[in-house]
Amino acid sequence: MAILRGDRIDPVRTPIVESLNQSNVVSLSIVATQNGEIVGAESVGWVDREARVRTTPNSVSPLASLSKSPTAAGVVVPVDRQFVDLD
């Protein structure tokens, strides 16, 4: 897997890093795919902001509340289609 570089990502890298530095967002990961395969990835930000540990594409981050919506959809869709019953 390659680190994303070149004309397509370079123009947006600086504004992304500047936005992260001015916000409460700790890190951001970008993945590029081609024909269903991951061809590149890059992460900007911090695994630990206070300790100044930078994030990498292999860093593990907690999902926190981000997982609630897909989980709810994963339950509601089968119920709505009457594949399962909540009772």
PDB file with one MODEL, atoms N, CA, C and O in Angstrom:
MODEL        1
ATOM      1  N   MET A   1       0.846  -1.164   0.000  1.00  0.00           N
ATOM      2  CA  MET A   1       0.000   0.000   0.000  1.00  0.00           C
ATOM      3  C   MET A   1       0.896   1.233   0.000  1.00  0.00           C
ATOM      4  O   MET A   1       1.849   1.328   0.773  1.00  0.00           O
ATOM      5  N   ALA A   2       0.575   2.165  -0.873  1.00  0.00           N
ATOM      6  CA  ALA A   2       1.395   3.360  -1.021  1.00  0.00           C
ATOM      7  C   ALA A   2       0.846   4.509  -0.188  1.00  0.00           C
ATOM      8  O   ALA A   2      -0.357   4.600   0.057  1.00  0.00           O
ATOM      9  N   ILE A   3       1.748   5.384   0.243  1.00  0.00           N
ATOM     10  CA  ILE A   3       1.322   6.641   0.862  1.00  0.00           C
ATOM     11  C   ILE A   3       0.830   7.526  -0.274  1.00  0.00           C
ATOM     12  O   ILE A   3       1.473   7.605  -1.321  1.00  0.00           O
ATOM     13  N   LEU A   4      -0.298   8.189  -0.077  1.00  0.00           N
ATOM     14  CA  LEU A   4      -0.863   9.032  -1.128  1.00  0.00           C
ATOM     15  C   LEU A   4       0.019  10.254  -1.331  1.00  0.00           C
ATOM     16  O   LEU A   4       0.282  11.005  -0.392  1.00  0.00           O
ATOM     17  N   ARG A   5       0.464  10.442  -2.536  1.00  0.00           N
ATOM     18  CA  ARG A   5       1.296  11.591  -2.902  1.00  0.00           C
ATOM     19  C   ARG A   5       0.920  12.035  -4.310  1.00  0.00           C
ATOM     20  O   ARG A   5       0.234  11.318  -5.038  1.00  0.00           O
ATOM     21  N   GLY A   6       1.371  13.202  -4.674  1.00  0.00           N
ATOM     22  CA  GLY A   6       1.207  13.646  -6.042  1.00  0.00           C
ATOM     23  C   GLY A   6       0.181  14.749  -6.203  1.00  0.00           C
ATOM     24  O   GLY A   6      -0.364  15.275  -5.232  1.00  0.00           O
ATOM     25  N   ASP A   7      -0.064  15.081  -7.462  1.00  0.00           N
ATOM     26  CA  ASP A   7      -0.906  16.213  -7.827  1.00  0.00           C
ATOM     27  C   ASP A   7      -2.321  16.127  -7.278  1.00  0.00           C
ATOM     28  O   ASP A   7      -2.939  17.162  -7.027  1.00  0.00           O
ATOM     29  N   ARG A   8      -2.850  14.933  -7.085  1.00  0.00           N
ATOM     30  CA  ARG A   8      -4.251  14.801  -6.685  1.00  0.00           C
ATOM     31  C   ARG A   8      -4.460  15.033  -5.188  1.00  0.00           C
ATOM     32  O   ARG A   8      -5.532  15.492  -4.792  1.00  0.00           O
ATOM     33  N   ILE A   9      -3.491  14.736  -4.364  1.00  0.00           N
ATOM     34  CA  ILE A   9      -3.671  14.878  -2.910  1.00  0.00           C
ATOM     35  C   ILE A   9      -2.922  16.080  -2.343  1.00  0.00           C
ATOM     36  O   ILE A   9      -3.370  16.679  -1.365  1.00  0.00           O
ATOM     37  N   ASP A  10      -1.787  16.442  -2.944  1.00  0.00           N
ATOM     38  CA  ASP A  10      -0.977  17.537  -2.405  1.00  0.00           C
ATOM     39  C   ASP A  10      -1.745  18.846  -2.224  1.00  0.00           C
ATOM     40  O   ASP A  10      -1.552  19.503  -1.201  1.00  0.00           O
ATOM     41  N   PRO A  11      -2.611  19.265  -3.165  1.00  0.00           N
ATOM     42  CA  PRO A  11      -3.315  20.544  -2.976  1.00  0.00           C
ATOM     43  C   PRO A  11      -4.260  20.573  -1.779  1.00  0.00           C
ATOM     44  O   PRO A  11      -4.580  21.650  -1.277  1.00  0.00           O
ATOM     45  N   VAL A  12      -4.708  19.419  -1.316  1.00  0.00           N
ATOM     46  CA  VAL A  12      -5.640  19.418  -0.185  1.00  0.00           C
ATOM     47  C   VAL A  12      -4.976  19.073   1.142  1.00  0.00           C
ATOM     48  O   VAL A  12      -5.581  19.256   2.198  1.00  0.00           O
ATOM     49  N   ARG A  13      -3.745  18.578   1.106  1.00  0.00           N
ATOM     50  CA  ARG A  13      -3.074  18.172   2.338  1.00  0.00           C
ATOM     51  C   ARG A  13      -2.904  19.347   3.303  1.00  0.00           C
ATOM     52  O   ARG A  13      -3.244  19.221   4.480  1.00  0.00           O
ATOM     53  N   THR A  14      -2.393  20.471   2.838  1.00  0.00           N
ATOM     54  CA  THR A  14      -2.143  21.617   3.719  1.00  0.00           C
ATOM     55  C   THR A  14      -3.433  22.132   4.361  1.00  0.00           C
ATOM     56  O   THR A  14      -3.452  22.327   5.577  1.00  0.00           O
ATOM     57  N   PRO A  15      -4.522  22.363   3.596  1.00  0.00           N
ATOM     58  CA  PRO A  15      -5.755  22.810   4.255  1.00  0.00           C
ATOM     59  C   PRO A  15      -6.300  21.794   5.263  1.00  0.00           C
ATOM     60  O   PRO A  15      -6.873  22.182   6.281  1.00  0.00           O
ATOM     61  N   ILE A  16      -6.129  20.517   4.993  1.00  0.00           N
ATOM     62  CA  ILE A  16      -6.591  19.483   5.930  1.00  0.00           C
ATOM     63  C   ILE A  16      -5.802  19.583   7.234  1.00  0.00           C
ATOM     64  O   ILE A  16      -6.388  19.598   8.317  1.00  0.00           O
ATOM     65  N   VAL A  17      -4.494  19.650   7.134  1.00  0.00           N
ATOM     66  CA  VAL A  17      -3.651  19.741   8.331  1.00  0.00           C
ATOM     67  C   VAL A  17      -3.952  21.026   9.095  1.00  0.00           C
ATOM     68  O   VAL A  17      -4.031  21.003  10.323  1.00  0.00           O
ATOM     69  N   GLU A  18      -4.120  22.140   8.398  1.00  0.00           N
ATOM     70  CA  GLU A  18      -4.434  23.405   9.062  1.00  0.00           C
ATOM     71  C   GLU A  18      -5.778  23.331   9.776  1.00  0.00           C
ATOM     72  O   GLU A  18      -5.912  23.828  10.895  1.00  0.00           O
ATOM     73  N   SER A  19      -6.767  22.719   9.145  1.00  0.00           N
ATOM     74  CA  SER A  19      -8.087  22.568   9.771  1.00  0.00           C
ATOM     75  C   SER A  19      -8.012  21.698  11.016  1.00  0.00           C
ATOM     76  O   SER A  19      -8.639  22.003  12.031  1.00  0.00           O
ATOM     77  N   LEU A  20      -7.251  20.620  10.939  1.00  0.00           N
ATOM     78  CA  LEU A  20      -7.095  19.758  12.109  1.00  0.00           C
ATOM     79  C   LEU A  20      -6.453  20.511  13.261  1.00  0.00           C
ATOM     80  O   LEU A  20      -6.868  20.372  14.411  1.00  0.00           O
ATOM     81  N   ASN A  21      -5.444  21.304  12.950  1.00  0.00           N
ATOM     82  CA  ASN A  21      -4.741  22.044  13.992  1.00  0.00           C
ATOM     83  C   ASN A  21      -5.619  23.097  14.658  1.00  0.00           C
ATOM     84  O   ASN A  21      -5.359  23.477  15.799  1.00  0.00           O
ATOM     85  N   GLN A  22      -6.655  23.577  13.969  1.00  0.00           N
ATOM     86  CA  GLN A  22      -7.524  24.618  14.497  1.00  0.00           C
ATOM     87  C   GLN A  22      -8.837  24.069  15.049  1.00  0.00           C
ATOM     88  O   GLN A  22      -9.713  24.842  15.436  1.00  0.00           O
ATOM     89  N   SER A  23      -8.983  22.758  15.091  1.00  0.00           N
ATOM     90  CA  SER A  23     -10.256  22.177  15.516  1.00  0.00           C
ATOM     91  C   SER A  23     -10.046  21.171  16.637  1.00  0.00           C
ATOM     92  O   SER A  23      -8.931  20.959  17.113  1.00  0.00           O
ATOM     93  N   ASN A  24     -11.146  20.561  17.042  1.00  0.00           N
ATOM     94  CA  ASN A  24     -11.087  19.502  18.040  1.00  0.00           C
ATOM     95  C   ASN A  24     -10.905  18.125  17.414  1.00  0.00           C
ATOM     96  O   ASN A  24     -10.806  17.126  18.126  1.00  0.00           O
ATOM     97  N   VAL A  25     -10.861  18.067  16.074  1.00  0.00           N
ATOM     98  CA  VAL A  25     -10.649  16.794  15.393  1.00  0.00           C
ATOM     99  C   VAL A  25      -9.204  16.386  15.615  1.00  0.00           C
ATOM    100  O   VAL A  25      -8.287  17.180  15.404  1.00  0.00           O
ATOM    101  N   VAL A  26      -9.005  15.158  16.039  1.00  0.00           N
ATOM    102  CA  VAL A  26      -7.666  14.710  16.396  1.00  0.00           C
ATOM    103  C   VAL A  26      -6.926  14.139  15.193  1.00  0.00           C
ATOM    104  O   VAL A  26      -5.729  14.378  15.032  1.00  0.00           O
ATOM    105  N   SER A  27      -7.627  13.385  14.344  1.00  0.00           N
ATOM    106  CA  SER A  27      -6.949  12.801  13.189  1.00  0.00           C
ATOM    107  C   SER A  27      -7.946  12.515  12.072  1.00  0.00           C
ATOM    108  O   SER A  27      -9.159  12.495  12.282  1.00  0.00           O
ATOM    109  N   LEU A  28      -7.400  12.296  10.889  1.00  0.00           N
ATOM    110  CA  LEU A  28      -8.199  11.996   9.711  1.00  0.00           C
ATOM    111  C   LEU A  28      -7.418  11.012   8.867  1.00  0.00           C
ATOM    112  O   LEU A  28      -6.217  11.180   8.654  1.00  0.00           O
ATOM    113  N   SER A  29      -8.094   9.989   8.389  1.00  0.00           N
ATOM    114  CA  SER A  29      -7.460   9.009   7.509  1.00  0.00           C
ATOM    115  C   SER A  29      -8.146   9.037   6.153  1.00  0.00           C
ATOM    116  O   SER A  29      -9.366   9.168   6.058  1.00  0.00           O
ATOM    117  N   ILE A  30      -7.344   8.912   5.112  1.00  0.00           N
ATOM    118  CA  ILE A  30      -7.835   8.922   3.732  1.00  0.00           C
ATOM    119  C   ILE A  30      -7.379   7.627   3.080  1.00  0.00           C
ATOM    120  O   ILE A  30      -6.213   7.246   3.188  1.00  0.00           O
ATOM    121  N   VAL A  31      -8.300   6.952   2.403  1.00  0.00           N
ATOM    122  CA  VAL A  31      -7.973   5.709   1.707  1.00  0.00           C
ATOM    123  C   VAL A  31      -8.395   5.849   0.257  1.00  0.00           C
ATOM    124  O   VAL A  31      -9.498   6.315  -0.029  1.00  0.00           O
ATOM    125  N   ALA A  32      -7.528   5.450  -0.658  1.00  0.00           N
ATOM    126  CA  ALA A  32      -7.845   5.447  -2.089  1.00  0.00           C
ATOM    127  C   ALA A  32      -7.968   4.009  -2.560  1.00  0.00           C
ATOM    128  O   ALA A  32      -7.135   3.162  -2.240  1.00  0.00           O
ATOM    129  N   THR A  33      -9.023   3.746  -3.327  1.00  0.00           N
ATOM    130  CA  THR A  33      -9.220   2.404  -3.869  1.00  0.00           C
ATOM    131  C   THR A  33      -9.303   2.459  -5.379  1.00  0.00           C
ATOM    132  O   THR A  33      -9.672   3.478  -5.964  1.00  0.00           O
ATOM    133  N   GLN A  34      -8.957   1.351  -5.993  1.00  0.00           N
ATOM    134  CA  GLN A  34      -9.077   1.200  -7.439  1.00  0.00           C
ATOM    135  C   GLN A  34      -9.480  -0.242  -7.711  1.00  0.00           C
ATOM    136  O   GLN A  34      -8.789  -1.176  -7.307  1.00  0.00           O
ATOM    137  N   ASN A  35     -10.590  -0.412  -8.391  1.00  0.00           N
ATOM    138  CA  ASN A  35     -11.114  -1.749  -8.680  1.00  0.00           C
ATOM    139  C   ASN A  35     -11.304  -2.578  -7.414  1.00  0.00           C
ATOM    140  O   ASN A  35     -11.040  -3.781  -7.403  1.00  0.00           O
ATOM    141  N   GLY A  36     -11.762  -1.926  -6.351  1.00  0.00           N
ATOM    142  CA  GLY A  36     -12.035  -2.630  -5.108  1.00  0.00           C
ATOM    143  C   GLY A  36     -10.820  -2.936  -4.255  1.00  0.00           C
ATOM    144  O   GLY A  36     -10.960  -3.550  -3.198  1.00  0.00           O
ATOM    145  N   GLU A  37      -9.644  -2.532  -4.673  1.00  0.00           N
ATOM    146  CA  GLU A  37      -8.418  -2.773  -3.918  1.00  0.00           C
ATOM    147  C   GLU A  37      -7.896  -1.459  -3.347  1.00  0.00           C
ATOM    148  O   GLU A  37      -7.971  -0.423  -4.007  1.00  0.00           O
ATOM    149  N   ILE A  38      -7.372  -1.495  -2.133  1.00  0.00           N
ATOM    150  CA  ILE A  38      -6.752  -0.315  -1.545  1.00  0.00           C
ATOM    151  C   ILE A  38      -5.417  -0.082  -2.241  1.00  0.00           C
ATOM    152  O   ILE A  38      -4.549  -0.955  -2.251  1.00  0.00           O
ATOM    153  N   VAL A  39      -5.261   1.113  -2.828  1.00  0.00           N
ATOM    154  CA  VAL A  39      -4.024   1.432  -3.534  1.00  0.00           C
ATOM    155  C   VAL A  39      -3.191   2.484  -2.812  1.00  0.00           C
ATOM    156  O   VAL A  39      -2.034   2.710  -3.166  1.00  0.00           O
ATOM    157  N   GLY A  40      -3.767   3.121  -1.815  1.00  0.00           N
ATOM    158  CA  GLY A  40      -3.005   4.109  -1.058  1.00  0.00           C
ATOM    159  C   GLY A  40      -3.758   4.548   0.168  1.00  0.00           C
ATOM    160  O   GLY A  40      -4.984   4.459   0.228  1.00  0.00           O
ATOM    161  N   ALA A  41      -3.024   5.017   1.138  1.00  0.00           N
ATOM    162  CA  ALA A  41      -3.639   5.506   2.366  1.00  0.00           C
ATOM    163  C   ALA A  41      -2.726   6.526   3.014  1.00  0.00           C
ATOM    164  O   ALA A  41      -1.502   6.464   2.894  1.00  0.00           O
ATOM    165  N   GLU A  42      -3.347   7.458   3.699  1.00  0.00           N
ATOM    166  CA  GLU A  42      -2.576   8.447   4.437  1.00  0.00           C
ATOM    167  C   GLU A  42      -3.392   8.891   5.638  1.00  0.00           C
ATOM    168  O   GLU A  42      -4.619   8.962   5.571  1.00  0.00           O
ATOM    169  N   SER A  43      -2.725   9.182   6.712  1.00  0.00           N
ATOM    170  CA  SER A  43      -3.369   9.715   7.909  1.00  0.00           C
ATOM    171  C   SER A  43      -2.639  10.973   8.331  1.00  0.00           C
ATOM    172  O   SER A  43      -1.414  11.062   8.249  1.00  0.00           O
ATOM    173  N   VAL A  44      -3.422  11.947   8.787  1.00  0.00           N
ATOM    174  CA  VAL A  44      -2.843  13.167   9.339  1.00  0.00           C
ATOM    175  C   VAL A  44      -3.442  13.372  10.723  1.00  0.00           C
ATOM    176  O   VAL A  44      -4.596  13.017  10.964  1.00  0.00           O
ATOM    177  N   GLY A  45      -2.678  13.930  11.609  1.00  0.00           N
ATOM    178  CA  GLY A  45      -3.162  14.179  12.957  1.00  0.00           C
ATOM    179  C   GLY A  45      -2.406  13.363  13.975  1.00  0.00           C
ATOM    180  O   GLY A  45      -1.245  13.004  13.780  1.00  0.00           O
ATOM    181  N   TRP A  46      -3.096  13.075  15.077  1.00  0.00           N
ATOM    182  CA  TRP A  46      -2.437  12.514  16.239  1.00  0.00           C
ATOM    183  C   TRP A  46      -3.149  11.288  16.786  1.00  0.00           C
ATOM    184  O   TRP A  46      -4.377  11.266  16.868  1.00  0.00           O
ATOM    185  N   VAL A  47      -2.396  10.282  17.157  1.00  0.00           N
ATOM    186  CA  VAL A  47      -2.909   9.194  17.975  1.00  0.00           C
ATOM    187  C   VAL A  47      -3.045   9.723  19.398  1.00  0.00           C
ATOM    188  O   VAL A  47      -4.023   9.446  20.094  1.00  0.00           O
ATOM    189  N   ASP A  48      -2.035  10.495  19.813  1.00  0.00           N
ATOM    190  CA  ASP A  48      -2.032  11.124  21.134  1.00  0.00           C
ATOM    191  C   ASP A  48      -1.493  12.544  20.971  1.00  0.00           C
ATOM    192  O   ASP A  48      -0.287  12.755  20.851  1.00  0.00           O
ATOM    193  N   ARG A  49      -2.404  13.505  20.969  1.00  0.00           N
ATOM    194  CA  ARG A  49      -2.028  14.897  20.725  1.00  0.00           C
ATOM    195  C   ARG A  49      -1.087  15.425  21.794  1.00  0.00           C
ATOM    196  O   ARG A  49      -0.104  16.097  21.479  1.00  0.00           O
ATOM    197  N   GLU A  50      -1.380  15.124  23.069  1.00  0.00           N
ATOM    198  CA  GLU A  50      -0.555  15.638  24.162  1.00  0.00           C
ATOM    199  C   GLU A  50       0.868  15.081  24.121  1.00  0.00           C
ATOM    200  O   GLU A  50       1.826  15.805  24.390  1.00  0.00           O
ATOM    201  N   ALA A  51       1.008  13.802  23.785  1.00  0.00           N
ATOM    202  CA  ALA A  51       2.330  13.171  23.716  1.00  0.00           C
ATOM    203  C   ALA A  51       2.992  13.384  22.354  1.00  0.00           C
ATOM    204  O   ALA A  51       4.124  12.952  22.136  1.00  0.00           O
ATOM    205  N   ARG A  52       2.277  14.057  21.429  1.00  0.00           N
ATOM    206  CA  ARG A  52       2.792  14.364  20.079  1.00  0.00           C
ATOM    207  C   ARG A  52       3.130  13.083  19.306  1.00  0.00           C
ATOM    208  O   ARG A  52       4.151  13.014  18.622  1.00  0.00           O
ATOM    209  N   VAL A  53       2.257  12.064  19.423  1.00  0.00           N
ATOM    210  CA  VAL A  53       2.419  10.819  18.671  1.00  0.00           C
ATOM    211  C   VAL A  53       1.527  10.916  17.441  1.00  0.00           C
ATOM    212  O   VAL A  53       0.302  10.960  17.550  1.00  0.00           O
ATOM    213  N   ARG A  54       2.154  10.950  16.272  1.00  0.00           N
ATOM    214  CA  ARG A  54       1.413  11.092  15.011  1.00  0.00           C
ATOM    215  C   ARG A  54       0.687   9.807  14.633  1.00  0.00           C
ATOM    216  O   ARG A  54       1.124   8.704  14.961  1.00  0.00           O
ATOM    217  N   THR A  55      -0.434   9.977  13.933  1.00  0.00           N
ATOM    218  CA  THR A  55      -1.184   8.837  13.443  1.00  0.00           C
ATOM    219  C   THR A  55      -0.591   8.332  12.132  1.00  0.00           C
ATOM    220  O   THR A  55       0.066   9.082  11.412  1.00  0.00           O
ATOM    221  N   THR A  56      -0.825   7.063  11.829  1.00  0.00           N
ATOM    222  CA  THR A  56      -0.405   6.452  10.567  1.00  0.00           C
ATOM    223  C   THR A  56      -1.615   5.721   9.989  1.00  0.00           C
ATOM    224  O   THR A  56      -2.614   5.552  10.688  1.00  0.00           O
ATOM    225  N   PRO A  57      -1.548   5.288   8.741  1.00  0.00           N
ATOM    226  CA  PRO A  57      -2.666   4.507   8.195  1.00  0.00           C
ATOM    227  C   PRO A  57      -2.935   3.218   8.967  1.00  0.00           C
ATOM    228  O   PRO A  57      -4.021   2.650   8.849  1.00  0.00           O
ATOM    229  N   ASN A  58      -1.974   2.749   9.749  1.00  0.00           N
ATOM    230  CA  ASN A  58      -2.152   1.526  10.537  1.00  0.00           C
ATOM    231  C   ASN A  58      -2.583   1.783  11.978  1.00  0.00           C
ATOM    232  O   ASN A  58      -2.746   0.838  12.750  1.00  0.00           O
ATOM    233  N   SER A  59      -2.768   3.046  12.349  1.00  0.00           N
ATOM    234  CA  SER A  59      -3.181   3.371  13.714  1.00  0.00           C
ATOM    235  C   SER A  59      -4.612   2.897  13.962  1.00  0.00           C
ATOM    236  O   SER A  59      -5.460   2.943  13.070  1.00  0.00           O
ATOM    237  N   VAL A  60      -4.861   2.445  15.178  1.00  0.00           N
ATOM    238  CA  VAL A  60      -6.194   2.019  15.580  1.00  0.00           C
ATOM    239  C   VAL A  60      -6.839   3.154  16.352  1.00  0.00           C
ATOM    240  O   VAL A  60      -6.259   3.683  17.300  1.00  0.00           O
ATOM    241  N   SER A  61      -8.056   3.528  15.938  1.00  0.00           N
ATOM    242  CA  SER A  61      -8.777   4.608  16.605  1.00  0.00           C
ATOM    243  C   SER A  61     -10.116   4.087  17.102  1.00  0.00           C
ATOM    244  O   SER A  61     -10.756   3.283  16.424  1.00  0.00           O
ATOM    245  N   PRO A  62     -10.545   4.531  18.271  1.00  0.00           N
ATOM    246  CA  PRO A  62     -11.871   4.119  18.744  1.00  0.00           C
ATOM    247  C   PRO A  62     -12.955   4.758  17.882  1.00  0.00           C
ATOM    248  O   PRO A  62     -12.829   5.912  17.474  1.00  0.00           O
ATOM    249  N   LEU A  63     -14.004   4.016  17.608  1.00  0.00           N
ATOM    250  CA  LEU A  63     -15.091   4.534  16.787  1.00  0.00           C
ATOM    251  C   LEU A  63     -16.078   5.383  17.568  1.00  0.00           C
ATOM    252  O   LEU A  63     -16.766   6.227  16.993  1.00  0.00           O
ATOM    253  N   ALA A  64     -16.151   5.166  18.868  1.00  0.00           N
ATOM    254  CA  ALA A  64     -17.063   5.924  19.735  1.00  0.00           C
ATOM    255  C   ALA A  64     -18.477   5.897  19.162  1.00  0.00           C
ATOM    256  O   ALA A  64     -18.984   4.827  18.828  1.00  0.00           O
ATOM    257  N   SER A  65     -19.113   7.047  19.045  1.00  0.00           N
ATOM    258  CA  SER A  65     -20.515   7.105  18.596  1.00  0.00           C
ATOM    259  C   SER A  65     -20.678   6.904  17.097  1.00  0.00           C
ATOM    260  O   SER A  65     -21.803   6.760  16.618  1.00  0.00           O
ATOM    261  N   LEU A  66     -19.596   6.892  16.357  1.00  0.00           N
ATOM    262  CA  LEU A  66     -19.708   6.713  14.910  1.00  0.00           C
ATOM    263  C   LEU A  66     -20.324   5.378  14.516  1.00  0.00           C
ATOM    264  O   LEU A  66     -20.895   5.255  13.432  1.00  0.00           O
ATOM    265  N   SER A  67     -20.216   4.392  15.373  1.00  0.00           N
ATOM    266  CA  SER A  67     -20.725   3.070  15.030  1.00  0.00           C
ATOM    267  C   SER A  67     -22.219   2.915  15.313  1.00  0.00           C
ATOM    268  O   SER A  67     -22.815   1.918  14.908  1.00  0.00           O
ATOM    269  N   LYS A  68     -22.829   3.869  15.992  1.00  0.00           N
ATOM    270  CA  LYS A  68     -24.240   3.717  16.366  1.00  0.00           C
ATOM    271  C   LYS A  68     -25.172   3.728  15.160  1.00  0.00           C
ATOM    272  O   LYS A  68     -26.074   2.893  15.084  1.00  0.00           O
ATOM    273  N   SER A  69     -24.984   4.640  14.223  1.00  0.00           N
ATOM    274  CA  SER A  69     -25.886   4.724  13.063  1.00  0.00           C
ATOM    275  C   SER A  69     -25.827   3.483  12.183  1.00  0.00           C
ATOM    276  O   SER A  69     -26.882   2.939  11.857  1.00  0.00           O
ATOM    277  N   PRO A  70     -24.643   3.003  11.779  1.00  0.00           N
ATOM    278  CA  PRO A  70     -24.626   1.774  10.976  1.00  0.00           C
ATOM    279  C   PRO A  70     -25.192   0.572  11.728  1.00  0.00           C
ATOM    280  O   PRO A  70     -25.828  -0.292  11.125  1.00  0.00           O
ATOM    281  N   THR A  71     -24.965   0.512  13.036  1.00  0.00           N
ATOM    282  CA  THR A  71     -25.508  -0.590  13.827  1.00  0.00           C
ATOM    283  C   THR A  71     -27.031  -0.521  13.835  1.00  0.00           C
ATOM    284  O   THR A  71     -27.703  -1.537  13.654  1.00  0.00           O
ATOM    285  N   ALA A  72     -27.571   0.669  14.044  1.00  0.00           N
ATOM    286  CA  ALA A  72     -29.028   0.833  14.035  1.00  0.00           C
ATOM    287  C   ALA A  72     -29.606   0.466  12.678  1.00  0.00           C
ATOM    288  O   ALA A  72     -30.634  -0.207  12.603  1.00  0.00           O
ATOM    289  N   ALA A  73     -28.957   0.902  11.611  1.00  0.00           N
ATOM    290  CA  ALA A  73     -29.434   0.556  10.269  1.00  0.00           C
ATOM    291  C   ALA A  73     -29.354  -0.944  10.040  1.00  0.00           C
ATOM    292  O   ALA A  73     -30.219  -1.528   9.387  1.00  0.00           O
ATOM    293  N   GLY A  74     -28.317  -1.562  10.577  1.00  0.00           N
ATOM    294  CA  GLY A  74     -28.167  -3.008  10.434  1.00  0.00           C
ATOM    295  C   GLY A  74     -29.268  -3.782  11.133  1.00  0.00           C
ATOM    296  O   GLY A  74     -29.554  -4.921  10.763  1.00  0.00           O
ATOM    297  N   VAL A  75     -29.893  -3.177  12.145  1.00  0.00           N
ATOM    298  CA  VAL A  75     -31.007  -3.815  12.850  1.00  0.00           C
ATOM    299  C   VAL A  75     -32.339  -3.420  12.214  1.00  0.00           C
ATOM    300  O   VAL A  75     -33.205  -4.272  12.016  1.00  0.00           O
ATOM    301  N   VAL A  76     -32.510  -2.152  11.898  1.00  0.00           N
ATOM    302  CA  VAL A  76     -33.793  -1.649  11.422  1.00  0.00           C
ATOM    303  C   VAL A  76     -34.149  -2.178  10.032  1.00  0.00           C
ATOM    304  O   VAL A  76     -35.311  -2.499   9.784  1.00  0.00           O
ATOM    305  N   VAL A  77     -33.192  -2.274   9.134  1.00  0.00           N
ATOM    306  CA  VAL A  77     -33.495  -2.728   7.770  1.00  0.00           C
ATOM    307  C   VAL A  77     -34.063  -4.144   7.764  1.00  0.00           C
ATOM    308  O   VAL A  77     -35.097  -4.368   7.135  1.00  0.00           O
ATOM    309  N   PRO A  78     -33.434  -5.108   8.434  1.00  0.00           N
ATOM    310  CA  PRO A  78     -34.055  -6.447   8.442  1.00  0.00           C
ATOM    311  C   PRO A  78     -35.430  -6.467   9.115  1.00  0.00           C
ATOM    312  O   PRO A  78     -36.306  -7.227   8.703  1.00  0.00           O
ATOM    313  N   VAL A  79     -35.626  -5.637  10.146  1.00  0.00           N
ATOM    314  CA  VAL A  79     -36.939  -5.567  10.794  1.00  0.00           C
ATOM    315  C   VAL A  79     -37.952  -4.979   9.825  1.00  0.00           C
ATOM    316  O   VAL A  79     -39.060  -5.499   9.689  1.00  0.00           O
ATOM    317  N   ASP A  80     -37.578  -3.898   9.152  1.00  0.00           N
ATOM    318  CA  ASP A  80     -38.466  -3.242   8.195  1.00  0.00           C
ATOM    319  C   ASP A  80     -38.859  -4.189   7.058  1.00  0.00           C
ATOM    320  O   ASP A  80     -39.990  -4.148   6.574  1.00  0.00           O
ATOM    321  N   ARG A  81     -37.953  -5.013   6.649  1.00  0.00           N
ATOM    322  CA  ARG A  81     -38.226  -5.985   5.559  1.00  0.00           C
ATOM    323  C   ARG A  81     -38.838  -7.282   6.083  1.00  0.00           C
ATOM    324  O   ARG A  81     -39.038  -8.239   5.334  1.00  0.00           O
ATOM    325  N   GLN A  82     -39.129  -7.294   7.381  1.00  0.00           N
ATOM    326  CA  GLN A  82     -39.782  -8.406   8.053  1.00  0.00           C
ATOM    327  C   GLN A  82     -38.995  -9.707   7.981  1.00  0.00           C
ATOM    328  O   GLN A  82     -39.561 -10.800   7.951  1.00  0.00           O
ATOM    329  N   PHE A  83     -37.651  -9.554   7.952  1.00  0.00           N
ATOM    330  CA  PHE A  83     -36.775 -10.745   8.023  1.00  0.00           C
ATOM    331  C   PHE A  83     -36.645 -11.219   9.463  1.00  0.00           C
ATOM    332  O   PHE A  83     -36.470 -12.410   9.721  1.00  0.00           O
ATOM    333  N   VAL A  84     -36.732 -10.273  10.406  1.00  0.00           N
ATOM    334  CA  VAL A  84     -36.662 -10.599  11.836  1.00  0.00           C
ATOM    335  C   VAL A  84     -37.723  -9.786  12.567  1.00  0.00           C
ATOM    336  O   VAL A  84     -38.234  -8.797  12.041  1.00  0.00           O
ATOM    337  N   ASP A  85     -38.047 -10.209  13.776  1.00  0.00           N
ATOM    338  CA  ASP A  85     -39.007  -9.516  14.618  1.00  0.00           C
ATOM    339  C   ASP A  85     -38.303  -9.186  15.930  1.00  0.00           C
ATOM    340  O   ASP A  85     -37.626 -10.039  16.505  1.00  0.00           O
ATOM    341  N   LEU A  86     -38.459  -7.969  16.398  1.00  0.00           N
ATOM    342  CA  LEU A  86     -37.794  -7.566  17.629  1.00  0.00           C
ATOM    343  C   LEU A  86     -38.434  -8.156  18.876  1.00  0.00           C
ATOM    344  O   LEU A  86     -37.811  -8.158  19.938  1.00  0.00           O
ATOM    345  N   ASP A  87     -39.640  -8.648  18.777  1.00  0.00           N
ATOM    346  CA  ASP A  87     -40.315  -9.209  19.952  1.00  0.00           C
ATOM    347  C   ASP A  87     -39.885 -10.600  20.205  1.00  0.00           C
ATOM    348  O   ASP A  87     -40.353 -11.228  21.155  1.00  0.00           O
TER     349      ASP A  87
ENDMDL
END
